[in-house]
Amino acid sequence: MGYWRKNASRTAEWTGKRLTAPPSRPRCRHGGDLHAHGIDGDDLKVLVIEDQALLRDVFAEFLEVLGYESDLAADGHEGLARFDPFVHQVVVTDFLMPELTGLELAEAIRARGCTTPIVMLSGHAEPHDQQRAVQAGLRFLRKPVSLAQFEAAIAEVLEPSAGPR
């Protein structure tokens, strides 16, 4: 049996196995070097976009337990404004939010040419909404979500073998 721990570079490890490897470049077509922007691997974060404050805080706590830093946004517009492909390694977003849905947010990120992995969460999405999210290359989780499910989704989208998204 193993255990989770935070290592010196603030990534979660399962008895020595590194969960993530920070990308050496942003996942956008405009390219660029992280170091040229004054960013190293320890600065990479997960952007959490959730309109319910309590759930936003829960997901931030999940990420902290897993060894990640997070940026928080209360809606899709704020999330899109905060999104930075040079900083955010993953985007976690709610599906149903006022004004800009999670799917519309993902489409706007993709329209910028970015392939940053996106995990979409919803407790109210219809099956066709879930199918649209998966067809768009997003990882879909149904709420309520456990720490183990959340962790598995983050690990899955960060796997190098997962390919571009």
C-alpha positions in Angstrom: 0.0 0.0 0.0 1.3 3.5 -0.8 0.5 7.0 0.3 0.3 10.4 -1.2 2.8 13.1 -0.4 3.8 16.5 -1.7 7.4 16.6 -3.0 9.8 19.5 -3.2 8.3 20.7 -6.5 4.8 20.6 -5.1 3.5 17.8 -7.2 1.7 14.8 -5.8 3.6 11.6 -5.6 2.3 8.1 -5.0 5.2 6.5 -3.1 7.7 8.0 -5.4 5.8 8.0 -8.7 5.5 11.5 -10.0 1.9 12.3 -11.0 2.6 15.0 -13.5 5.5 16.4 -15.5 5.1 20.1 -16.2 5.0 20.8 -20.0 8.0 22.4 -21.5 5.9 24.7 -23.6 2.3 26.0 -23.6 -0.3 24.1 -25.4 -1.3 26.8 -27.9 -0.5 27.4 -31.5 1.3 30.7 -30.9 4.0 28.6 -29.2 6.6 30.1 -27.0 8.9 29.1 -24.2 7.7 29.1 -20.6 11.1 30.3 -19.4 11.0 33.2 -21.8 7.9 34.4 -20.0 9.5 34.1 -16.6 7.6 30.9 -15.7 9.1 27.7 -14.5 7.4 24.4 -13.9 6.5 25.2 -10.2 4.4 28.1 -11.4 2.0 26.0 -13.3 -1.6 25.9 -12.0 -5.0 24.5 -12.5 -7.7 27.0 -13.4 -11.0 26.2 -11.6 -14.2 27.8 -13.0 -17.2 27.1 -10.9 -20.2 29.4 -10.2 -21.0 27.8 -6.8 -18.5 29.2 -4.2 -18.7 26.1 -2.0 -17.8 23.8 -4.9 -15.1 26.2 -6.1 -13.5 25.9 -2.6 -13.9 22.1 -2.5 -12.1 21.7 -5.8 -9.4 24.1 -4.7 -8.9 21.9 -1.6 -8.8 18.8 -3.7 -6.1 20.3 -5.8 -4.1 21.4 -2.7 -4.3 17.8 -1.3 -3.0 16.6 -4.7 -0.1 19.1 -4.6 -1.4 21.6 -7.2 -1.9 25.3 -6.9 -5.2 26.7 -8.3 -6.6 29.9 -9.7 -10.3 30.4 -9.1 -13.0 32.0 -11.3 -16.7 32.4 -10.5 -18.0 32.2 -14.0 -17.1 31.5 -17.6 -16.3 35.1 -18.6 -14.0 35.5 -15.6 -12.4 32.2 -16.3 -11.8 33.0 -19.9 -10.2 36.4 -18.9 -8.0 34.6 -16.3 -6.9 31.7 -18.6 -3.3 31.9 -19.5 -1.8 29.0 -21.5 1.6 29.9 -20.1 0.5 29.3 -16.5 -2.5 26.9 -16.5 -1.7 23.3 -17.0 -5.3 22.2 -16.8 -8.7 23.9 -16.8 -11.5 22.5 -14.5 -14.9 24.0 -15.3 -18.5 23.6 -14.5 -20.8 22.8 -17.4 -23.9 24.9 -16.5 -23.0 28.5 -15.6 -24.8 31.8 -16.2 -24.0 33.6 -19.5 -21.1 31.4 -20.7 -21.4 27.6 -20.3 -18.4 25.4 -19.7 -18.7 24.1 -23.3 -18.7 27.6 -24.7 -15.7 28.4 -22.6 -13.9 25.3 -23.9 -14.8 26.3 -27.5 -13.4 29.8 -26.8 -10.1 28.3 -25.5 -9.8 26.0 -28.5 -10.5 29.0 -30.8 -7.4 30.5 -29.5 -5.5 27.5 -30.7 -4.9 26.1 -27.2 -5.0 22.4 -26.4 -4.8 22.8 -22.7 -6.6 19.8 -21.1 -10.1 20.6 -19.8 -12.1 18.7 -17.3 -15.8 19.5 -17.3 -18.0 18.8 -14.3 -21.8 18.8 -14.1 -24.5 17.5 -11.9 -27.3 18.5 -14.3 -26.0 17.9 -17.9 -28.2 15.8 -20.2 -26.7 12.7 -21.9 -26.4 14.7 -25.2 -24.5 17.4 -23.3 -22.0 14.9 -21.9 -21.6 13.4 -25.4 -20.9 16.9 -26.9 -18.2 17.5 -24.2 -16.5 14.2 -24.9 -16.7 14.8 -28.7 -15.0 18.1 -28.1 -12.1 16.3 -26.4 -13.0 17.2 -22.8 -12.9 14.9 -19.8 -16.4 14.8 -18.3 -17.2 14.1 -14.7 -20.7 13.9 -13.1 -21.1 15.7 -9.8 -20.9 14.9 -7.0 -17.3 13.9 -7.5 -15.0 12.2 -5.0 -11.4 13.1 -4.5 -10.4 9.8 -6.1 -12.5 10.5 -9.2 -11.2 14.1 -9.4 -7.6 12.9 -9.0 -8.0 10.2 -11.7 -9.5 12.7 -14.2 -6.6 15.2 -13.6 -4.0 12.4 -14.0 -5.7 11.1 -17.1 -5.6 14.5 -18.9 -2.0 15.0 -17.9 -0.8 11.7 -19.3 1.6 12.3 -22.1 0.1 9.4 -24.0 -3.3 11.2 -23.9 -2.1 13.3 -26.9 -3.2 16.8 -27.8 -6.6 18.0 -26.8 
